Amino acid sequence: MQIEVVGEGAVTVVVRGELDVAHACELRQVITDLLNRGDVGTIDLDLRGVCSIDSGGLGTVVVANRIAAAVDVRLQVVGSSPFVAELLRMLAADGVIPADVVHNDKYR
């Protein structure tokens, strides 16, 4: 899995590869570091490059959203592959974390 962080106050976290139980800790650490900085108001997750996601990856995103909200940081999925968007919708996680399929290749 590859993770790229773009921006400062409003940060985009671009994730590519497999977001699974074996790699979820990497994303968790990146988000934790951003929340601990104290100067981040929004974290946009770009998951367009994620080819697979399992319960470990999905759980990391859902829990990160709850923690971010508790410290007044907005965390949202701003781009996802059709597979990830459909999975979030099927599991009703898109009601907690908005997830749209985005075709813009800005960060790819």
KAUR-V597553 format. One record per pair of residues at least 24 apart in sequence whose ideal C-beta (glycine too) atoms are under 10 Angstrom apart, sorted by the first residue. I is the first residue (numbers start at 1). J is the second residue. Records with the same first field share a line. If there is no record, write none. Layout:
I = J / J
This chain:
1 = 26 / 27 / 49 / 50 / 51 / 57
2 = 26 / 49
3 = 27 / 29 / 30 / 31
4 = 30 / 46 / 49 / 107
5 = 30 / 31 / 33 / 34 / 40 / 43
6 = 44 / 46 / 106 / 107
7 = 34 / 40 / 42 / 43 / 44
8 = 37 / 39 / 40 / 41
9 = 37 / 39 / 40 / 41 / 42
10 = 40 / 41 / 42 / 43 / 44 / 74
11 = 37 / 39 / 40 / 41 / 42 / 43 / 44 / 45 / 73 / 75
12 = 42 / 43 / 44 / 45 / 46 / 78 / 79 / 106 / 107
13 = 43 / 44 / 45 / 46 / 47 / 64 / 75 / 78 / 107
14 = 44 / 45 / 46 / 47 / 48 / 49 / 50 / 78 / 79 / 106 / 107 / 108
15 = 45 / 46 / 47 / 48 / 49 / 50 / 53 / 57 / 61 / 79 / 80 / 84 / 107
16 = 46 / 47 / 48 / 49 / 50 / 51 / 107 / 108
17 = 49 / 50 / 51 / 52
18 = 50 / 51 / 52 / 53 / 54 / 57
19 = 45 / 47 / 49 / 50 / 51 / 52 / 53 / 54 / 56 / 57 / 58 / 60 / 61 / 84
20 = 50 / 52 / 53 / 54 / 55 / 56 / 57 / 58 / 60
21 = 54 / 55 / 56 / 57 / 59 / 60
22 = 54 / 56 / 57
23 = 53 / 54 / 56 / 57 / 60
24 = 53 / 54 / 55 / 56 / 57 / 58 / 59 / 60 / 61 / 63 / 64
25 = 56 / 60
26 = 60
27 = 56 / 57 / 60 / 61 / 64
28 = 56 / 57 / 59 / 60 / 61 / 63 / 64 / 67
30 = 64
31 = 60 / 61 / 63 / 64 / 65 / 67 / 68 / 73 / 75
32 = 64 / 67
34 = 64 / 68 / 73 / 75
35 = 64 / 67 / 68 / 70 / 71 / 73 / 75
36 = 71
37 = 73
38 = 71 / 73
40 = 68 / 71 / 73 / 74 / 75
41 = 72 / 73 / 74
42 = 68 / 73 / 74 / 75 / 76 / 78
43 = 68 / 73 / 74 / 75 / 76 / 78
44 = 74 / 75 / 76 / 77 / 78 / 79 / 107
45 = 75 / 76 / 77 / 78 / 79 / 80 / 84 / 97 / 99
46 = 77 / 78 / 79 / 80 / 102 / 104 / 106 / 107 / 108
47 = 77 / 78 / 79 / 80 / 81 / 83 / 84 / 85 / 88 / 99 / 102
48 = 77 / 78 / 79 / 80 / 81 / 82 / 84 / 85 / 101 / 102 / 103 / 104 / 105 / 106 / 107 / 108
49 = 79 / 80 / 81 / 84 / 107 / 108
50 = 79 / 80 / 81 / 83 / 84 / 87
51 = 81 / 83 / 84
52 = 81 / 83 / 84 / 87
53 = 80 / 81 / 83 / 84 / 87 / 88
54 = 87
55 = 91
57 = 84 / 87
58 = 84 / 87 / 88 / 91 / 93 / 97
59 = 93
61 = 88 / 93 / 96 / 97 / 99
62 = 88 / 91 / 93 / 96 / 97
64 = 97
65 = 93 / 96 / 97 / 98
66 = 96 / 97
69 = 96
76 = 100
77 = 102
78 = 102 / 104 / 107
79 = 103 / 104 / 105 / 106 / 107 / 108
